[in-house]
């Protein structure tokens, strides 16, 4: 005997078991929704896995780039890093771009945000070491656009400006470590270059005023990194080359107390 409640979506067998009436238009509609949600969930998980791989590979690139300090041939380090950056683009980001075709990228941004930020940090670090300048958002976006040989469409990984800014904020931590390594290697010029560069980044972030919560959190770390580099430059300027390298490196490693800790950016 059929159970007619809910418009006949369910049937009750002679044993009293309730079974779904698959021929019901309502059930068929919900089956479509189920498949769409399952497919979207599976796609989200695939993108998350790719993002994790990108994060790992980007960290390796950053570690590699730090070897440039004291290297006899920095160009070799730069070339190796660029090869690895290209591999991330062509092997990982291309797959994400394919997954995002025909989709609203904002529905999946949280899936690949961690990897994207780490990648931007690695690319901007490479760009600073090689060019002495900041990589632009347009260049990051263009590097993540892929032409298809099968169709005229262009696949791309969308890079929201806030994700770019978060990646650049993380860059300042690597610049501070670069300063420590440079001082340890006896290079007393790089700290001043890094200081000038970081001050520009800091001023740019301050110009935005109230921003996303994540940026506000990273601004505190950014200020600390900048103050450490400024302290090192001040020590170098005042005491010159008389101060031992290890003591100067210790200046950078010491925690600093920002005068505007209670200030919100």
Backbone as CSV, one residue per row, in Angstrom:
resi,resn,N_x,N_y,N_z,CA_x,CA_y,CA_z,C_x,C_y,C_z
1,UNK,0.854,-1.190,0.000,0.000,0.000,0.000,0.885,1.233,0.000
2,UNK,0.612,2.151,-0.897,1.434,3.354,-1.025,1.068,4.357,0.045
3,UNK,2.086,5.011,0.585,1.899,6.075,1.559,1.845,7.400,0.802
4,UNK,0.684,8.051,0.784,0.446,9.203,-0.084,0.823,10.535,0.539
5,UNK,1.379,10.543,1.711,1.776,11.815,2.311,2.870,12.456,1.481
6,UNK,2.965,13.747,1.554,3.989,14.512,0.842,3.870,14.339,-0.666
7,UNK,2.670,14.167,-1.185,2.483,14.132,-2.621,2.976,12.866,-3.276
8,UNK,3.133,11.779,-2.547,3.524,10.513,-3.146,5.009,10.362,-3.351
9,UNK,5.825,11.124,-2.607,7.271,10.990,-2.748,7.784,9.709,-2.101
10,UNK,6.991,9.140,-1.193,7.410,7.940,-0.489,6.358,6.843,-0.645
11,UNK,6.812,5.605,-0.655,5.924,4.457,-0.708,6.232,3.511,0.443
12,UNK,5.176,2.893,0.973,5.368,1.944,2.056,5.074,0.545,1.529
13,UNK,6.037,-0.333,1.680,5.878,-1.704,1.197,4.947,-2.482,2.112
14,UNK,4.614,-3.713,1.674,3.721,-4.532,2.484,4.367,-4.926,3.802
15,UNK,5.708,-4.813,3.900,6.401,-5.109,5.156,6.493,-3.888,6.065
16,UNK,5.936,-2.788,5.619,5.964,-1.574,6.428,7.175,-0.693,6.191
17,UNK,8.054,-1.077,5.239,9.245,-0.280,4.962,8.882,0.895,4.054
18,UNK,9.447,2.063,4.382,9.199,3.264,3.577,10.292,3.378,2.520
19,UNK,9.895,3.463,1.274,10.829,3.588,0.167,10.570,4.879,-0.595
20,UNK,11.656,5.428,-1.138,11.538,6.675,-1.906,10.936,6.367,-3.266
21,UNK,9.984,7.157,-3.637,9.358,7.037,-4.947,10.199,7.825,-5.958
22,UNK,11.110,7.145,-6.642,12.053,7.814,-7.544,11.362,8.455,-8.746
23,UNK,10.141,8.060,-9.016,9.430,8.638,-10.160,8.773,9.966,-9.819
24,UNK,8.802,10.339,-8.538,8.192,11.604,-8.128,9.001,12.783,-8.665
25,UNK,8.351,13.783,-9.260,9.066,14.966,-9.768,9.869,15.673,-8.677
26,UNK,9.334,15.699,-7.468,10.049,16.361,-6.365,11.344,15.622,-6.049
27,UNK,11.272,14.288,-5.952,12.460,13.481,-5.662,13.473,13.614,-6.792
28,UNK,12.995,13.603,-8.031,13.906,13.741,-9.165,14.636,15.084,-9.133
29,UNK,13.905,16.137,-8.750,14.517,17.464,-8.645,15.604,17.473,-7.578
30,UNK,15.302,16.852,-6.430,16.282,16.830,-5.349,17.470,15.943,-5.690
31,UNK,17.278,14.935,-6.519,18.405,14.104,-6.962,19.376,14.939,-7.796
32,UNK,18.804,15.847,-8.603,19.648,16.746,-9.399,20.472,17.644,-8.475
33,UNK,19.804,18.201,-7.446,20.510,19.036,-6.481,21.609,18.239,-5.771
34,UNK,21.295,16.995,-5.441,22.267,16.148,-4.747,23.523,15.937,-5.595
35,UNK,23.323,15.644,-6.883,24.469,15.434,-7.762,25.297,16.710,-7.905
36,UNK,24.609,17.853,-8.012,25.324,19.118,-8.143,26.160,19.403,-6.892
37,UNK,25.575,19.178,-5.721,26.298,19.420,-4.472,27.456,18.452,-4.293
38,UNK,27.227,17.187,-4.649,28.308,16.196,-4.547,29.462,16.551,-5.482
39,UNK,29.123,16.943,-6.703,30.163,17.321,-7.665,30.932,18.550,-7.194
40,UNK,30.203,19.511,-6.626,30.860,20.733,-6.142,31.762,20.424,-4.950
41,UNK,31.302,19.556,-4.075,32.102,19.168,-2.914,33.370,18.442,-3.368
42,UNK,33.221,17.531,-4.315,34.386,16.793,-4.818,35.387,17.749,-5.475
43,UNK,34.864,18.724,-6.228,35.735,19.705,-6.879,36.460,20.547,-5.833
44,UNK,35.746,20.937,-4.803,36.338,21.733,-3.728,37.491,20.974,-3.078
45,UNK,37.296,19.693,-2.817,38.327,18.879,-2.181,39.530,18.695,-3.097
46,UNK,39.293,18.564,-4.394,40.416,18.441,-5.327,41.251,19.726,-5.338
47,UNK,40.569,20.866,-5.290,41.276,22.144,-5.277,42.053,22.315,-3.972
48,UNK,41.467,21.882,-2.865,42.162,21.962,-1.568,43.466,21.170,-1.610
49,UNK,43.422,19.975,-2.186,44.631,19.143,-2.281,45.693,19.809,-3.151
50,UNK,45.259,20.407,-4.263,46.204,21.122,-5.120,46.809,22.317,-4.378
51,UNK,45.977,22.997,-3.596,46.458,24.144,-2.830,47.517,23.717,-1.814
52,UNK,47.313,22.564,-1.192,48.312,22.068,-0.237,49.638,21.791,-0.928
53,UNK,49.568,21.200,-2.115,50.795,20.924,-2.875,51.504,22.233,-3.238
54,UNK,50.712,23.245,-3.617,51.291,24.542,-3.970,51.971,25.170,-2.760
55,UNK,51.340,25.056,-1.608,51.925,25.607,-0.376,53.277,24.962,-0.082
56,UNK,53.333,23.643,-0.181,54.579,22.918,0.097,55.675,23.318,-0.882
57,UNK,55.334,23.326,-2.175,56.332,23.648,-3.191,56.778,25.104,-3.093
58,UNK,55.867,26.000,-2.733,56.225,27.418,-2.591,57.180,27.624,-1.420
59,UNK,56.947,26.913,-0.330,57.858,27.003,0.820,59.252,26.516,0.436
60,UNK,59.305,25.485,-0.383,60.610,24.984,-0.841,61.331,26.013,-1.703
61,UNK,60.569,26.739,-2.516,61.167,27.789,-3.345,61.732,28.901,-2.463
62,UNK,60.986,29.289,-1.447,61.455,30.334,-0.529,62.744,29.889,0.169
63,UNK,62.763,28.631,0.619,63.956,28.085,1.269,65.136,28.104,0.288
64,UNK,64.866,27.752,-0.949,65.912,27.766,-1.975,66.437,29.172,-2.197
65,UNK,65.544,30.148,-2.274,65.949,31.522,-2.546,66.827,32.102,-1.439
66,UNK,66.647,31.634,-0.213,67.485,32.132,0.876,68.941,31.699,0.709
67,UNK,69.163,30.704,-0.137,70.536,30.265,-0.403,71.307,31.278,-1.242
68,UNK,70.603,32.283,-1.764,71.262,33.281,-2.607,72.258,34.107,-1.802
69,UNK,72.019,34.212,-0.477,72.931,34.969,0.373,74.283,34.259,0.448
70,UNK,75.292,34.944,0.028,76.629,34.369,0.054,76.926,33.420,-1.087
71,UNK,75.986,33.235,-2.000,76.209,32.321,-3.125,77.178,32.941,-4.126
72,UNK,78.049,32.118,-4.689,79.006,32.596,-5.682,78.311,32.988,-6.979
73,UNK,77.257,32.235,-7.322,76.503,32.519,-8.548,75.010,32.615,-8.223
74,UNK,74.561,33.794,-7.790,73.138,33.974,-7.477,72.231,33.643,-8.656
75,UNK,72.732,33.840,-9.881,71.914,33.584,-11.061,71.482,32.123,-11.131
76,UNK,72.345,31.236,-10.646,72.001,29.807,-10.649,70.814,29.548,-9.730
77,UNK,70.822,30.196,-8.570,69.710,30.057,-7.625,68.444,30.636,-8.235
78,UNK,68.562,31.792,-8.875,67.403,32.427,-9.509,66.808,31.520,-10.593
79,UNK,67.660,30.936,-11.407,67.189,30.079,-12.495,66.482,28.844,-11.967
80,UNK,67.058,28.240,-10.928,66.446,27.051,-10.340,65.093,27.384,-9.724
81,UNK,65.022,28.539,-9.073,63.758,28.959,-8.464,62.692,29.206,-9.523
82,UNK,63.080,29.842,-10.638,62.115,30.113,-11.705,61.600,28.828,-12.323
83,UNK,62.464,27.841,-12.474,62.028,26.542,-12.998,60.953,25.933,-12.107
84,UNK,61.149,26.045,-10.806,60.178,25.479,-9.865,58.878,26.281,-9.862
85,UNK,58.993,27.600,-10.035,57.796,28.433,-10.131,56.975,28.049,-11.362
86,UNK,57.661,27.837,-12.486,56.983,27.415,-13.711,56.298,26.058,-13.517
87,UNK,56.948,25.162,-12.793,56.354,23.848,-12.536,55.060,23.987,-11.741
88,UNK,55.051,24.860,-10.744,53.830,25.086,-9.964,52.721,25.627,-10.865
89,UNK,53.079,26.558,-11.719,52.079,27.156,-12.609,51.489,26.119,-13.558
90,UNK,52.359,25.336,-14.180,51.921,24.427,-15.241,51.368,23.105,-14.716
91,UNK,51.760,22.699,-13.519,51.326,21.404,-13.003,50.228,21.516,-11.953
92,UNK,50.184,22.629,-11.235,49.206,22.768,-10.153,48.135,23.814,-10.467
93,UNK,48.580,25.033,-10.772,47.606,26.095,-11.013,46.803,25.854,-12.286
94,UNK,47.403,25.213,-13.272,46.654,24.891,-14.485,45.479,23.966,-14.162
95,UNK,45.694,23.002,-13.276,44.614,22.095,-12.878,43.515,22.849,-12.134
96,UNK,43.917,23.787,-11.287,42.912,24.599,-10.587,42.127,25.432,-11.591
97,UNK,42.826,26.012,-12.559,42.154,26.816,-13.583,41.131,25.986,-14.337
98,UNK,41.468,24.735,-14.644,40.534,23.840,-15.325,39.316,23.560,-14.441
99,UNK,39.570,23.371,-13.170,38.465,23.112,-12.236,37.529,24.314,-12.138
100,UNK,38.073,25.524,-12.299,37.281,26.743,-12.117,36.561,27.191,-13.378
101,UNK,36.773,26.493,-14.480,36.110,26.874,-15.727,34.587,26.797,-15.565
102,UNK,33.921,27.896,-15.883,32.470,27.939,-15.790,31.943,28.074,-14.376
103,UNK,32.821,28.274,-13.412,32.421,28.387,-12.015,32.621,29.812,-11.512
104,UNK,31.899,30.141,-10.464,32.133,31.404,-9.767,33.362,31.209,-8.881
105,UNK,34.488,31.864,-9.174,35.713,31.614,-8.412,35.582,31.916,-6.931
106,UNK,34.674,32.850,-6.577,34.517,33.189,-5.166,33.933,32.028,-4.358
107,UNK,33.295,31.078,-5.033,32.755,29.919,-4.332,33.867,28.948,-3.939
108,UNK,35.044,29.106,-4.568,36.146,28.176,-4.313,37.407,28.870,-3.808
109,UNK,37.340,30.194,-3.591,38.534,30.932,-3.214,39.132,30.416,-1.911
110,UNK,38.296,30.017,-0.965,38.823,29.523,0.309,39.542,28.196,0.143
111,UNK,39.247,27.495,-0.930,39.893,26.201,-1.165,41.345,26.383,-1.593
112,UNK,41.620,27.436,-2.384,42.991,27.602,-2.878,43.684,28.847,-2.329
113,UNK,43.040,29.558,-1.422,43.621,30.764,-0.838,44.968,30.522,-0.151
114,UNK,45.122,29.494,0.708,46.424,29.293,1.377,47.570,29.070,0.387
115,UNK,47.328,28.237,-0.624,48.363,27.987,-1.619,48.673,29.227,-2.438
116,UNK,47.640,29.989,-2.786,47.830,31.198,-3.584,48.672,32.221,-2.831
117,UNK,48.383,32.416,-1.546,49.143,33.378,-0.752,50.610,32.969,-0.629
118,UNK,50.844,31.673,-0.401,52.224,31.191,-0.269,52.962,31.331,-1.602
119,UNK,52.256,31.076,-2.689,52.839,31.226,-4.024,53.211,32.685,-4.289
120,UNK,52.318,33.613,-3.951,52.590,35.041,-4.139,53.791,35.463,-3.304
121,UNK,53.885,34.932,-2.100,55.039,35.224,-1.251,56.335,34.761,-1.913
122,UNK,56.315,33.559,-2.468,57.514,33.012,-3.126,57.866,33.808,-4.376
123,UNK,56.869,34.112,-5.200,57.112,34.849,-6.448,57.605,36.264,-6.164
124,UNK,57.007,36.924,-5.178,57.428,38.294,-4.861,58.832,38.313,-4.259
125,UNK,59.179,37.277,-3.509,60.537,37.176,-2.960,61.544,36.997,-4.091
126,UNK,61.203,36.133,-5.016,62.063,35.927,-6.192,62.229,37.236,-6.969
127,UNK,61.122,37.929,-7.162,61.148,39.165,-7.961,62.008,40.227,-7.278
128,UNK,61.921,40.315,-5.959,62.738,41.300,-5.248,64.223,40.969,-5.367
129,UNK,64.565,39.693,-5.187,65.970,39.291,-5.254,66.548,39.513,-6.650
130,UNK,65.738,39.293,-7.657,66.242,39.387,-9.031,66.143,40.804,-9.596
131,UNK,65.007,41.480,-9.318,64.764,42.788,-9.928,64.885,43.944,-8.932
132,UNK,64.811,43.652,-7.636,64.866,44.706,-6.642,63.591,45.510,-6.525
133,UNK,62.490,44.952,-7.016,61.210,45.658,-6.992,60.085,44.695,-6.615
134,UNK,58.885,45.247,-6.507,57.724,44.462,-6.103,56.981,43.940,-7.324
135,UNK,56.665,42.666,-7.328,55.883,42.093,-8.409,54.464,42.649,-8.340
136,UNK,53.900,42.984,-9.483,52.570,43.583,-9.500,51.459,42.554,-9.558
137,UNK,50.270,42.962,-9.159,49.108,42.073,-9.202,48.833,41.625,-10.634
138,UNK,48.971,42.531,-11.591,48.709,42.176,-12.990,49.624,41.062,-13.467
139,UNK,50.891,41.125,-13.070,51.822,40.083,-13.495,51.469,38.742,-12.866
140,UNK,51.089,38.773,-11.599,50.679,37.535,-10.932,49.475,36.933,-11.640
141,UNK,48.515,37.776,-11.994,47.318,37.305,-12.691,47.665,36.748,-14.067
142,UNK,48.503,37.470,-14.806,48.862,37.025,-16.155,49.588,35.691,-16.141
143,UNK,50.411,35.462,-15.125,51.143,34.198,-15.030,50.225,33.018,-14.739
144,UNK,49.014,33.310,-14.272,48.063,32.247,-13.939,46.926,32.186,-14.957
145,UNK,47.187,32.688,-16.171,46.270,32.542,-17.293,46.850,31.526,-18.267
146,UNK,46.030,30.624,-18.749,46.522,29.526,-19.573,45.700,29.421,-20.854
147,UNK,46.385,29.444,-21.986,45.727,29.277,-23.288,45.547,27.799,-23.587
148,UNK,44.385,27.456,-24.122,44.087,26.070,-24.443,44.310,25.813,-25.933
149,UNK,44.931,24.695,-26.233,45.132,24.317,-27.641,43.872,23.723,-28.242
150,UNK,42.921,23.358,-27.395,41.695,22.717,-27.860,40.572,23.702,-28.117
151,UNK,40.640,24.868,-27.465,39.573,25.853,-27.629,40.156,27.254,-27.474
152,UNK,39.444,28.272,-27.990,39.948,29.644,-27.901,39.811,30.250,-26.501
153,UNK,39.155,29.556,-25.598,38.953,30.097,-24.259,40.258,30.092,-23.466
154,UNK,40.337,31.000,-22.503,41.505,31.115,-21.630,41.108,30.679,-20.224
155,UNK,41.817,29.707,-19.694,41.589,29.278,-18.315,42.460,30.124,-17.401
156,UNK,41.926,30.466,-16.248,42.707,31.283,-15.338,42.334,31.020,-13.885
157,UNK,43.287,31.316,-13.016,43.046,31.270,-11.577,42.844,32.708,-11.125
158,UNK,41.674,33.003,-10.618,41.367,34.367,-10.204,42.190,34.729,-8.972
159,UNK,42.781,35.923,-8.985,43.606,36.400,-7.869,42.946,37.653,-7.282
160,UNK,42.154,37.513,-6.226,41.547,38.687,-5.600,42.624,39.614,-5.038
161,UNK,42.443,40.913,-5.146,43.445,41.852,-4.616,43.805,41.610,-3.155
162,UNK,42.820,41.218,-2.343,43.117,40.998,-0.923,44.055,39.816,-0.737
163,UNK,43.939,38.788,-1.590,44.844,37.641,-1.501,46.262,38.060,-1.887
164,UNK,46.358,38.932,-2.879,47.663,39.469,-3.279,48.292,40.240,-2.123
165,UNK,47.501,41.068,-1.453,48.012,41.873,-0.343,48.471,40.993,0.823
166,UNK,47.729,39.931,1.086,48.110,39.027,2.171,49.425,38.321,1.854
167,UNK,49.603,37.956,0.597,50.859,37.329,0.196,52.034,38.288,0.324
168,UNK,51.819,39.544,-0.036,52.872,40.551,0.072,53.182,40.833,1.546
169,UNK,52.170,40.825,2.390,52.404,41.032,3.826,53.316,39.936,4.377
170,UNK,53.114,38.709,3.924,53.977,37.602,4.365,55.399,37.752,3.831
171,UNK,55.542,38.396,2.680,56.862,38.599,2.095,57.793,39.325,3.054
172,UNK,57.258,40.254,3.833,58.113,41.063,4.703,58.836,40.213,5.743
173,UNK,58.241,39.102,6.148,58.921,38.206,7.071,60.156,37.586,6.440
174,UNK,60.036,37.225,5.153,61.189,36.652,4.443,62.259,37.716,4.213
175,UNK,61.855,38.948,4.015,62.827,40.022,3.834,63.606,40.263,5.118
176,UNK,62.930,40.139,6.253,63.631,40.271,7.525,64.641,39.150,7.705
177,UNK,64.267,37.912,7.313,65.198,36.782,7.398,66.368,36.976,6.424
178,UNK,66.083,37.552,5.270,67.134,37.858,4.314,68.143,38.812,4.927
179,UNK,67.669,39.787,5.683,68.553,40.732,6.350,69.451,40.033,7.357
180,UNK,68.861,39.123,8.144,69.644,38.360,9.124,70.744,37.570,8.428
181,UNK,70.378,36.883,7.361,71.358,36.072,6.625,72.450,36.947,6.006
182,UNK,72.047,38.101,5.497,73.013,38.993,4.859,74.023,39.521,5.874
183,UNK,73.519,39.924,7.033,74.410,40.414,8.084,75.374,39.317,8.518
184,UNK,74.859,38.111,8.666,75.711,36.998,9.056,76.791,36.706,8.048
185,UNK,76.515,37.026,6.771,77.493,36.792,5.704,78.410,37.993,5.494
186,UNK,78.223,39.040,6.314,79.077,40.228,6.189,78.599,41.234,5.178
187,UNK,77.403,41.065,4.653,76.829,41.997,3.679,76.066,43.071,4.451
188,UNK,76.619,44.282,4.519,75.999,45.364,5.274,75.257,46.350,4.377
189,UNK,75.113,46.040,3.100,74.371,46.899,2.178,72.927,46.444,2.010
190,UNK,72.735,45.121,1.955,71.382,44.585,1.754,70.392,45.063,2.813
191,UNK,70.765,45.134,4.114,69.789,45.603,5.108,69.179,46.956,4.775
192,UNK,69.968,47.872,4.218,69.445,49.198,3.880,68.495,49.130,2.679
193,UNK,68.818,48.268,1.717,67.919,48.088,0.575,66.590,47.480,1.024
194,UNK,66.699,46.487,1.904,65.490,45.839,2.421,64.666,46.825,3.228
195,UNK,65.345,47.635,4.062,64.626,48.626,4.879,63.821,49.583,4.015
196,UNK,64.453,50.134,2.979,63.756,51.086,2.106,62.555,50.429,1.432
197,UNK,62.736,49.199,0.993,61.671,48.468,0.310,60.512,48.178,1.259
198,UNK,60.842,47.746,2.481,59.803,47.416,3.457,59.054,48.657,3.915
199,UNK,59.733,49.775,3.999,59.063,51.016,4.400,58.016,51.426,3.372
200,UNK,58.332,51.225,2.106,57.364,51.535,1.047,56.139,50.635,1.175
201,UNK,56.370,49.337,1.403,55.258,48.396,1.565,54.415,48.779,2.775
202,UNK,55.081,49.116,3.884,54.369,49.480,5.107,53.510,50.717,4.898
203,UNK,54.062,51.720,4.234,53.299,52.946,3.961,52.106,52.657,3.055
204,UNK,52.303,51.767,2.088,51.210,51.420,1.175,50.072,50.744,1.932
205,UNK,50.410,49.829,2.838,49.379,49.157,3.623,48.649,50.139,4.532
206,UNK,49.385,51.061,5.124,48.757,52.041,6.004,47.784,52.943,5.253
207,UNK,48.060,53.190,3.988,47.217,54.100,3.209,45.815,53.559,2.983
208,UNK,45.626,52.238,3.176,44.313,51.645,2.955,43.373,51.854,4.129
209,UNK,43.895,52.253,5.285,43.032,52.463,6.439,42.435,51.158,6.926
210,UNK,41.142,51.182,7.257,40.467,49.976,7.740,40.349,48.961,6.610
211,UNK,40.856,47.760,6.847,40.852,46.723,5.821,40.341,45.425,6.407
212,UNK,40.522,44.350,5.661,40.058,43.035,6.118,40.765,42.636,7.404
213,UNK,40.091,41.797,8.196,40.627,41.381,9.497,41.970,40.684,9.342
214,UNK,42.097,39.856,8.307,43.356,39.132,8.107,44.509,40.081,7.857
215,UNK,44.258,41.155,7.114,45.311,42.121,6.846,45.684,42.857,8.122
216,UNK,44.691,43.185,8.946,44.964,43.854,10.214,45.894,43.018,11.082
217,UNK,45.669,41.697,11.098,46.519,40.813,11.899,47.948,40.794,11.368
218,UNK,48.079,40.750,10.052,49.416,40.650,9.471,50.167,41.972,9.524
219,UNK,49.444,43.082,9.697,50.092,44.378,9.810,50.966,44.445,11.051
220,UNK,50.545,43.797,12.122,51.336,43.796,13.349,52.677,43.111,13.114
221,UNK,52.653,41.934,12.459,53.887,41.219,12.147,54.749,42.007,11.175
222,UNK,54.095,42.669,10.235,54.824,43.486,9.268,55.591,44.599,9.979
223,UNK,54.940,45.279,10.931,55.589,46.365,11.669,56.762,45.840,12.487
224,UNK,56.585,44.673,13.093,57.673,44.097,13.878,58.881,43.789,12.998
225,UNK,58.631,43.180,11.842,59.725,42.850,10.932,60.448,44.115,10.477
226,UNK,59.668,45.146,10.162,60.265,46.402,9.712,61.115,47.027,10.813
227,UNK,60.607,47.015,12.043,61.363,47.624,13.137,62.668,46.877,13.404
228,UNK,62.655,45.566,13.238,63.891,44.800,13.419,64.932,45.203,12.384
229,UNK,64.486,45.338,11.142,65.409,45.744,10.076,65.890,47.170,10.308
230,UNK,64.997,48.056,10.732,65.394,49.440,11.014,66.397,49.496,12.153
231,UNK,66.194,48.684,13.190,67.138,48.638,14.306,68.522,48.190,13.842
232,UNK,68.543,47.196,12.953,69.817,46.705,12.430,70.517,47.800,11.627
233,UNK,69.761,48.504,10.796,70.349,49.582,9.991,70.868,50.712,10.879
234,UNK,70.121,51.005,11.937,70.560,52.044,12.869,71.879,51.644,13.534
235,UNK,71.970,50.389,13.961,73.189,49.895,14.606,74.370,49.938,13.652
236,UNK,74.123,49.532,12.393,75.189,49.571,11.384,75.640,51.005,11.147
237,UNK,74.665,51.926,11.065,74.982,53.325,10.777,75.776,53.959,11.905
238,UNK,75.404,53.635,13.147,76.044,54.262,14.303,77.400,53.641,14.611
239,UNK,77.454,52.309,14.604,78.671,51.627,15.029,79.519,51.131,13.873
240,UNK,78.947,51.186,12.681,79.710,50.809,11.496,80.114,49.354,11.511
241,UNK,81.258,49.068,10.948,81.708,47.685,10.799,82.391,47.156,12.053
242,UNK,82.463,47.993,13.124,83.155,47.543,14.330,82.374,46.498,15.103
243,UNK,81.052,46.485,14.931,80.235,45.536,15.673,80.366,44.155,15.046
244,UNK,80.575,43.115,15.867,80.685,41.747,15.330,79.402,41.322,14.642
245,UNK,79.535,40.479,13.627,78.374,40.045,12.845,77.333,39.353,13.708
246,UNK,77.809,38.480,14.626,76.844,37.709,15.417,76.036,38.608,16.335
247,UNK,76.655,39.706,16.812,75.919,40.633,17.668,74.868,41.381,16.872
248,UNK,75.213,41.721,15.650,74.265,42.435,14.794,73.098,41.525,14.425
249,UNK,73.390,40.249,14.171,72.327,39.300,13.872,71.406,39.121,15.066
250,UNK,71.988,39.179,16.280,71.175,39.062,17.491,70.201,40.216,17.634
251,UNK,70.606,41.395,17.170,69.714,42.557,17.200,68.448,42.268,16.406
252,UNK,68.610,41.609,15.283,67.471,41.285,14.430,66.584,40.213,15.032
253,UNK,67.196,39.304,15.763,66.427,38.175,16.308,65.641,38.557,17.563
254,UNK,66.014,39.640,18.205,65.337,40.036,19.432,63.933,40.547,19.133
255,UNK,62.966,40.209,19.992,61.607,40.731,19.801,61.587,42.235,20.022
256,UNK,60.717,42.896,19.297,60.595,44.350,19.432,59.204,44.692,19.920
257,UNK,59.107,45.817,20.602,57.828,46.290,21.111,57.405,47.481,20.276
258,UNK,56.361,47.294,19.496,55.894,48.396,18.650,55.278,49.482,19.500
259,UNK,55.575,50.720,19.182,55.037,51.838,19.949,53.559,52.004,19.733
260,UNK,53.026,51.403,18.642,51.597,51.554,18.316,50.901,50.223,18.373
261,UNK,51.262,49.374,19.365,50.665,48.051,19.462,49.159,48.092,19.564
262,UNK,48.659,49.154,20.213,47.212,49.243,20.418,46.514,49.923,19.252
263,UNK,47.281,50.320,18.276,46.688,50.990,17.118,46.130,49.961,16.152
264,UNK,44.996,50.219,15.626,44.356,49.298,14.691,44.559,49.799,13.275
265,UNK,45.033,48.877,12.416,45.207,49.223,10.992,44.221,48.450,10.172
